[in-house]
């Protein structure tokens, strides 16, 4: 790539190699480096588009085989005894074919991945520009379609009911309400990783950050946790790395998390004594019985299995991070505090992607909006503060009283003056009362 290896993170190098091996080299690997132009880069993305078309067609084929396999299984179970042996053989054949095709399934190269591939090409050509191999960075001329990350959607009662009825998930990124999060934590209360699920659900660290958390960064006296490392997988090998986007930060934890961390420390002392020489002194907070740390992928699969067993609507492990942002927002944290908690490089990321306004907060804000609009003949009811916890707004300073004008300073009432026509029935009635009072003051003065 033209850069010193120590200047680039290992995870970045791994992604560079992946992009070159699977996308760039198959398309333009035989083109001489100095001869690369915009047209060659376009060939890379044209090949990705063709491959995606083939992959999607294969996904449809696998879906068809899945339906066909289930149909043959039912035919075997419900068939007449004389034909069951033949039907069973047909089902087994369909099942073997389905298993074989499932192994051949590939993931579609999405637009975000294509953008990272373009960034890899841009980085390589930029090095060539500095080395005077290219006149310009041809990657700058390649324009990919604009995209925005999928908006998280909340599992509302109506969506949950629809999911239970049809099995369809309404969005790509789903988030639990606090009630569903609490139901999950109740379900996994006896799980050996309950303290980890509790930590991730309420504070929202990334999975690699949770795996990489060391006891040296946990202060149970001040109830704080310092996030300054994460575990990443590079070519199948686990290694330590700095948090994503240089997001080193200090998280405050609640008292229950503090008790859970303390219990984890006591448990590890017991496990270390039991393991003896087999103990691996990694210094991690969350470890197996022999002291080895967890693989981030293990947490993902373990969480998926627990959610399925709980019967709750499905979310991903990263969905807990979205939920932690929602819970923090409902608890009164502002956007800057949530951005710092999640370790985002910019507050706009938090506002656009992570924070969902929960229904309770939406209702309170709607009532608050109604309360500031005066209407004729009615006084809007203020929202019930006990019904929902919404971040408090600082009270406005008191408005100083304005003394009433002296009678000789009040302008003479002119019946021929044009009638005032303010917007809103309530305002009109108020102005009429003010005019009548001023007329009375003038007559008294005369």
C-alpha positions as CSV (number, residue, x, y, z in Angstrom):
1,X,0.0,0.0,0.0
2,X,3.0,2.3,0.2
3,X,2.6,3.1,3.9
4,X,4.7,2.0,6.8
5,X,2.9,-0.9,8.5
6,X,3.3,0.7,12.0
7,X,1.2,3.7,10.7
8,X,-1.8,1.5,10.0
9,X,-3.9,-0.5,12.5
10,X,-3.8,-4.3,12.1
11,X,-7.5,-4.3,11.6
12,X,-7.2,-1.8,8.8
13,X,-4.4,-3.8,7.1
14,X,-6.6,-6.9,7.3
15,X,-9.5,-5.1,5.6
16,X,-7.1,-3.8,2.9
17,X,-6.0,-7.4,2.2
18,X,-9.6,-8.6,2.2
19,X,-10.7,-6.0,-0.3
20,X,-7.7,-6.7,-2.6
21,X,-8.1,-10.5,-2.4
22,X,-11.8,-10.8,-2.9
23,X,-12.8,-7.7,-5.0
24,X,-9.9,-5.7,-6.5
25,X,-7.5,-8.4,-7.7
26,X,-10.1,-10.6,-9.4
27,X,-11.3,-7.6,-11.5
28,X,-8.1,-5.7,-12.3
29,X,-5.3,-7.8,-10.8
30,X,-3.6,-8.2,-14.2
31,X,-3.6,-4.4,-15.0
32,X,-0.2,-2.8,-14.5
33,X,-0.2,-0.5,-11.5
34,X,0.8,2.6,-13.4
35,X,-1.8,1.9,-16.1
36,X,-4.8,2.0,-13.7
37,X,-7.4,4.6,-14.6
38,X,-10.9,5.4,-13.7
39,X,-12.3,2.9,-16.2
40,X,-10.5,0.1,-14.3
41,X,-12.0,1.1,-11.0
42,X,-15.4,1.1,-12.6
43,X,-14.7,-2.5,-13.6
44,X,-14.3,-3.4,-9.9
45,X,-17.7,-2.2,-9.0
46,X,-19.3,-3.6,-12.1
47,X,-18.0,-7.0,-11.1
48,X,-19.4,-6.5,-7.6
49,X,-22.8,-5.7,-9.0
50,X,-22.8,-8.8,-11.2
51,X,-21.7,-11.0,-8.3
52,X,-24.4,-9.6,-6.1
53,X,-27.0,-10.5,-8.8
54,X,-25.7,-14.0,-8.8
55,X,-25.7,-14.2,-5.0
56,X,-29.3,-12.9,-4.8
57,X,-30.5,-15.5,-7.3
58,X,-28.8,-18.2,-5.3
59,X,-30.5,-16.9,-2.1
60,X,-33.9,-17.3,-3.9
61,X,-32.9,-20.8,-4.9
62,X,-32.0,-21.7,-1.3
63,X,-35.4,-20.2,-0.1
64,X,-37.1,-22.4,-2.7
65,X,-35.2,-25.5,-1.5
66,X,-36.2,-24.7,2.1
67,X,-39.9,-24.6,1.2
68,X,-39.5,-27.8,-0.8
69,X,-37.7,-29.6,2.0
70,X,-40.4,-28.7,4.5
71,X,-43.1,-29.9,2.0
72,X,-41.5,-33.3,1.6
73,X,-41.0,-33.6,5.3
74,X,-44.7,-33.1,5.9
75,X,-45.6,-35.5,3.1
76,X,-43.5,-38.1,4.8
77,X,-45.0,-37.5,8.2
78,X,-48.6,-37.5,6.9
79,X,-48.3,-40.0,4.1
80,X,-49.9,-43.5,4.0
81,X,-47.7,-46.2,5.6
82,X,-47.1,-48.0,2.3
83,X,-45.4,-45.0,0.8
84,X,-43.6,-43.6,3.8
85,X,-40.3,-45.2,3.1
86,X,-40.2,-43.6,-0.4
87,X,-41.3,-40.3,0.9
88,X,-38.7,-40.4,3.7
89,X,-36.0,-41.0,1.2
90,X,-37.2,-38.1,-0.9
91,X,-37.2,-35.9,2.2
92,X,-33.6,-36.9,3.1
93,X,-32.5,-36.2,-0.5
94,X,-34.0,-32.7,-0.3
95,X,-32.5,-32.1,3.1
96,X,-29.0,-33.0,1.9
97,X,-29.3,-30.7,-1.2
98,X,-30.5,-27.9,1.1
99,X,-27.6,-28.3,3.5
100,X,-25.2,-28.3,0.5
101,X,-26.6,-25.2,-1.0
102,X,-26.7,-23.4,2.4
103,X,-23.0,-23.9,2.7
104,X,-22.5,-22.2,-0.7
105,X,-24.4,-19.1,0.4
106,X,-22.5,-15.9,0.2
107,X,-23.2,-12.4,1.5
108,X,-24.1,-9.6,-0.8
109,X,-21.5,-6.9,-0.9
110,X,-23.5,-3.9,0.4
111,X,-23.1,-0.3,-0.5
112,X,-21.2,0.5,2.7
113,X,-18.7,-2.2,2.0
114,X,-18.3,-0.9,-1.6
115,X,-17.5,2.5,-0.1
116,X,-14.8,1.0,2.0
117,X,-13.4,-0.8,-1.0
118,X,-13.3,2.6,-2.9
119,X,-11.5,4.1,0.1
120,X,-9.0,1.3,-0.1
121,X,-8.4,2.1,-3.8
122,X,-8.2,5.8,-3.0
123,X,-5.6,5.2,-0.3
124,X,-3.4,3.1,-2.6
125,X,-3.6,5.5,-5.5
126,X,-3.0,8.4,-3.2
127,X,0.3,6.8,-2.3
128,X,1.0,6.4,-6.0
129,X,0.3,10.1,-6.5
130,X,2.8,11.0,-3.8
131,X,5.3,8.7,-5.5
132,X,4.5,10.5,-8.9
133,X,3.2,7.2,-10.4
134,X,-0.2,8.8,-11.1
135,X,-1.2,12.3,-12.2
136,X,-4.3,12.3,-10.0
137,X,-6.3,10.1,-7.7
138,X,-8.7,8.4,-10.1
139,X,-10.8,7.1,-7.2
140,X,-12.0,10.6,-6.7
141,X,-13.8,10.4,-10.0
142,X,-15.8,7.3,-9.0
143,X,-19.2,8.1,-7.5
144,X,-21.2,5.5,-5.7
145,X,-24.9,5.8,-4.9
146,X,-25.7,7.8,-1.8
147,X,-26.9,5.8,1.2
148,X,-27.8,6.4,4.8
149,X,-27.6,3.8,7.6
150,X,-30.9,2.1,8.4
151,X,-32.9,3.9,11.0
152,X,-33.4,1.9,14.2
153,X,-37.0,0.9,14.9
154,X,-38.6,0.3,18.3
155,X,-40.4,-2.9,19.1
156,X,-43.7,-1.3,19.9
157,X,-46.6,-3.5,21.2
158,X,-48.2,-3.4,17.7
159,X,-45.0,-4.5,16.0
160,X,-44.5,-7.2,18.5
161,X,-48.0,-8.5,17.9
162,X,-47.6,-8.4,14.2
163,X,-44.3,-10.3,14.5
164,X,-45.8,-13.0,16.6
165,X,-48.6,-13.3,14.0
166,X,-46.5,-13.4,10.8
167,X,-42.9,-13.8,11.9
168,X,-41.9,-10.8,9.9
169,X,-39.4,-8.3,11.3
170,X,-40.4,-4.7,10.4
171,X,-36.9,-3.3,10.0
172,X,-33.2,-4.1,9.6
173,X,-32.2,-2.6,13.0
174,X,-34.7,-3.2,15.8
175,X,-34.5,-1.9,19.4
176,X,-36.1,-3.1,22.6
177,X,-38.1,-0.8,24.8
178,X,-37.0,-0.5,28.4
179,X,-39.7,-3.0,29.4
180,X,-38.4,-5.6,26.9
181,X,-34.9,-5.0,28.0
182,X,-36.0,-5.6,31.6
183,X,-37.8,-8.8,30.5
184,X,-34.6,-10.1,28.9
185,X,-32.5,-9.3,31.9
186,X,-35.0,-11.1,34.1
187,X,-34.8,-14.1,31.8
188,X,-31.0,-14.3,31.8
189,X,-30.6,-13.6,35.6
190,X,-29.1,-17.0,36.1
191,X,-26.9,-16.9,33.0
192,X,-23.1,-17.0,33.8
193,X,-22.7,-13.8,31.7
194,X,-25.6,-11.9,33.3
195,X,-23.2,-9.2,34.5
196,X,-22.0,-8.7,30.9
197,X,-25.5,-8.5,29.4
198,X,-26.5,-6.1,32.2
199,X,-23.4,-3.9,31.5
200,X,-24.0,-3.9,27.7
201,X,-27.8,-3.2,28.0
202,X,-27.4,-0.2,30.3
203,X,-24.1,1.4,29.2
204,X,-23.8,0.2,25.6
205,X,-20.1,-0.7,25.1
206,X,-19.2,-2.3,21.8
207,X,-18.8,-6.1,22.1
208,X,-15.0,-5.9,21.5
209,X,-14.8,-3.3,24.3
210,X,-16.6,-5.6,26.7
211,X,-14.4,-8.5,25.8
212,X,-11.3,-6.3,26.2
213,X,-12.2,-4.8,29.6
214,X,-9.5,-5.3,32.2
215,X,-9.8,-5.2,36.0
216,X,-7.1,-2.5,36.0
217,X,-9.7,-0.2,34.4
218,X,-12.6,-0.9,36.8
219,X,-12.9,1.3,39.8
220,X,-15.6,0.0,42.1
221,X,-15.1,2.7,44.7
222,X,-16.0,5.5,42.2
223,X,-18.2,3.1,40.1
224,X,-16.4,4.0,36.9
225,X,-15.1,1.9,34.0
226,X,-12.4,3.1,31.6
227,X,-12.8,2.0,28.0
228,X,-9.3,2.1,26.5
229,X,-9.0,-1.3,24.7
230,X,-11.0,-3.7,22.6
231,X,-10.5,-7.2,21.3
232,X,-10.6,-7.7,17.5
233,X,-10.2,-10.7,15.2
234,X,-7.6,-10.4,12.5
235,X,-7.3,-13.3,10.2
236,X,-8.9,-15.5,12.8
237,X,-6.5,-14.4,15.5
238,X,-7.6,-12.3,18.5
239,X,-5.6,-9.3,19.3
240,X,-5.9,-6.1,21.4
241,X,-6.5,-2.8,19.7
242,X,-7.5,0.8,20.6
243,X,-11.3,1.5,20.6
244,X,-12.9,2.4,17.3
245,X,-12.5,6.0,16.2
246,X,-10.2,6.7,19.2
247,X,-13.2,6.5,21.5
248,X,-11.3,6.0,24.8
249,X,-13.7,7.2,27.5
250,X,-14.7,6.8,31.2
251,X,-18.2,5.3,31.8
252,X,-20.1,5.6,35.1
253,X,-21.9,2.4,36.1
254,X,-24.8,2.0,38.4
255,X,-24.7,0.4,41.9
256,X,-26.2,-2.9,40.7
257,X,-23.4,-3.2,38.0
258,X,-20.9,-2.5,40.8
259,X,-22.3,-5.4,42.9
260,X,-22.2,-7.6,39.8
261,X,-18.6,-6.7,39.0
262,X,-17.6,-7.5,42.6
263,X,-19.3,-10.9,42.4
264,X,-17.5,-11.5,39.2
265,X,-14.2,-10.7,40.9
266,X,-14.9,-13.2,43.7
267,X,-16.0,-15.8,41.2
268,X,-12.7,-15.5,39.3
269,X,-10.7,-16.0,42.5
270,X,-12.5,-19.3,43.1
271,X,-12.1,-20.3,39.4
272,X,-8.3,-19.5,39.6
273,X,-7.9,-21.7,42.6
274,X,-9.8,-24.5,40.9
275,X,-7.9,-24.2,37.6
276,X,-4.4,-24.1,39.3
277,X,-1.7,-24.1,36.7
278,X,-4.2,-24.2,33.9
279,X,-5.4,-20.7,34.7
280,X,-4.7,-18.0,32.1
281,X,-3.9,-14.7,33.7
282,X,-5.4,-12.4,31.1
283,X,-6.5,-9.7,33.5
284,X,-9.9,-9.6,31.7
285,X,-13.1,-9.0,33.6
286,X,-15.3,-11.4,31.5
287,X,-13.5,-14.7,31.1
288,X,-14.1,-18.5,30.8
289,X,-13.5,-20.8,33.7
290,X,-9.8,-21.0,32.8
291,X,-9.3,-17.3,32.6
292,X,-9.2,-17.0,28.8
293,X,-11.2,-14.1,27.4
294,X,-14.3,-14.3,25.2
295,X,-14.3,-14.1,21.4
296,X,-16.6,-11.2,20.3
297,X,-18.3,-13.6,17.9
298,X,-19.1,-15.9,20.8
299,X,-21.0,-13.1,22.5
300,X,-23.0,-12.5,19.3
301,X,-24.1,-16.1,18.9
302,X,-24.7,-16.6,22.6
303,X,-26.9,-13.5,22.7
304,X,-28.9,-14.6,19.7
305,X,-29.6,-18.0,21.3
306,X,-30.7,-16.4,24.5
307,X,-33.1,-14.1,22.7
308,X,-34.6,-17.0,20.8
309,X,-35.0,-19.0,24.0
310,X,-36.7,-16.0,25.8
311,X,-39.4,-15.7,23.2
312,X,-38.8,-11.9,23.0
313,X,-38.8,-10.1,19.6
314,X,-35.4,-10.5,18.0
315,X,-32.6,-7.9,18.1
316,X,-28.9,-8.2,17.5
317,X,-26.2,-7.7,20.1
318,X,-25.5,-4.3,18.6
319,X,-29.2,-3.6,19.2
320,X,-28.4,-3.5,22.9
321,X,-26.2,-0.6,22.2
322,X,-29.0,1.3,20.5
323,X,-31.2,0.4,23.4
324,X,-28.7,1.8,25.9
325,X,-28.8,5.1,24.0
326,X,-32.6,5.2,24.2
327,X,-32.5,4.3,27.9
328,X,-29.9,7.0,28.6
329,X,-32.0,9.6,26.7
330,X,-35.2,8.7,28.6
331,X,-33.2,8.9,31.8
332,X,-32.4,12.5,31.2
333,X,-29.0,12.4,29.4
334,X,-28.6,15.0,26.7
335,X,-27.1,14.3,23.2
336,X,-23.5,15.2,24.2
337,X,-23.6,12.9,27.3
338,X,-25.0,10.0,25.2
339,X,-22.4,10.6,22.5
340,X,-19.6,10.5,25.1
341,X,-21.1,7.4,26.7
342,X,-21.1,5.5,23.3
343,X,-17.7,6.8,22.2
344,X,-18.9,8.5,19.1
345,X,-16.5,10.8,17.1
346,X,-19.3,13.3,16.5
347,X,-22.6,14.1,18.2
348,X,-24.4,14.1,14.9
349,X,-23.9,10.3,14.7
350,X,-25.7,9.9,17.9
351,X,-28.6,12.2,16.9
352,X,-29.0,10.6,13.4
353,X,-28.5,6.9,14.1
354,X,-28.6,5.8,17.7
355,X,-31.2,7.7,19.7
356,X,-34.8,6.8,19.3
357,X,-37.4,8.9,21.2
358,X,-39.4,6.4,23.2
359,X,-43.2,6.6,23.0
360,X,-43.5,7.8,26.5
361,X,-41.1,10.7,25.9
362,X,-42.9,11.5,22.6
363,X,-46.3,11.7,24.4
364,X,-44.8,14.0,27.1
365,X,-43.4,16.3,24.5
366,X,-46.6,16.3,22.5
367,X,-48.5,17.3,25.7
368,X,-45.8,20.0,26.5
369,X,-46.3,21.4,23.0
370,X,-50.1,21.6,23.5
371,X,-49.6,23.3,26.9
372,X,-47.9,26.3,25.3
373,X,-50.6,27.1,22.8
374,X,-53.5,29.2,24.4
375,X,-57.0,28.4,23.1
376,X,-60.3,30.2,23.7
377,X,-62.5,28.8,26.4
378,X,-60.1,26.1,27.7
379,X,-56.9,25.8,29.7
380,X,-54.6,23.1,28.3
381,X,-53.7,20.4,30.9
382,X,-50.0,20.2,31.7
383,X,-48.5,16.7,31.2
384,X,-48.3,14.6,34.2
385,X,-44.6,14.6,35.4
386,X,-45.1,11.3,37.2
387,X,-46.1,9.5,34.1
388,X,-42.8,9.8,32.4
389,X,-39.3,11.0,33.1
390,X,-38.3,13.6,30.6
391,X,-35.1,15.7,30.8
392,X,-36.0,18.8,32.7
393,X,-35.8,22.2,31.0
394,X,-34.3,25.0,33.1
395,X,-37.0,27.4,34.3
396,X,-37.2,30.7,32.6
397,X,-36.3,33.8,34.7
398,X,-39.3,35.7,36.1
399,X,-40.6,38.4,33.9
400,X,-40.5,41.8,35.8
401,X,-43.9,43.4,36.3
402,X,-44.6,46.4,34.0
403,X,-46.4,49.3,35.8
404,X,-49.7,50.4,34.2
405,X,-49.5,53.6,32.2
406,X,-50.8,56.8,33.8
407,X,-54.2,57.9,32.5
408,X,-52.7,60.9,30.7
409,X,-50.4,58.6,28.8
410,X,-53.1,56.3,27.5
411,X,-53.9,57.2,23.9
412,X,-57.4,58.5,23.3
413,X,-59.8,55.8,22.1
414,X,-60.9,56.3,18.5
415,X,-64.0,54.3,17.6
416,X,-63.2,54.8,13.9
417,X,-59.8,53.1,14.3
418,X,-59.6,49.8,12.3
419,X,-60.3,46.7,14.3
420,X,-57.3,44.6,15.3
421,X,-57.4,41.1,13.8
422,X,-54.9,39.0,15.7
423,X,-54.6,35.3,14.8
424,X,-56.4,32.9,17.3
425,X,-59.7,33.2,19.0
426,X,-58.1,33.4,22.5
427,X,-55.8,36.3,21.6
428,X,-58.7,38.2,20.0
429,X,-60.8,37.9,23.2
430,X,-57.9,39.1,25.3
431,X,-57.3,42.2,23.2
432,X,-60.9,43.1,23.2
433,X,-60.9,43.0,27.1
434,X,-57.7,45.2,27.1
435,X,-59.4,47.7,24.8
436,X,-62.5,47.8,26.9
437,X,-60.4,48.4,30.0
438,X,-58.5,51.2,28.4
439,X,-61.7,52.9,27.3
440,X,-63.0,52.7,30.9
441,X,-59.8,54.4,32.1
442,X,-60.1,57.2,29.6
443,X,-63.8,57.8,30.6
444,X,-62.8,57.9,34.3
445,X,-60.1,60.4,33.6
446,X,-62.6,62.7,31.7
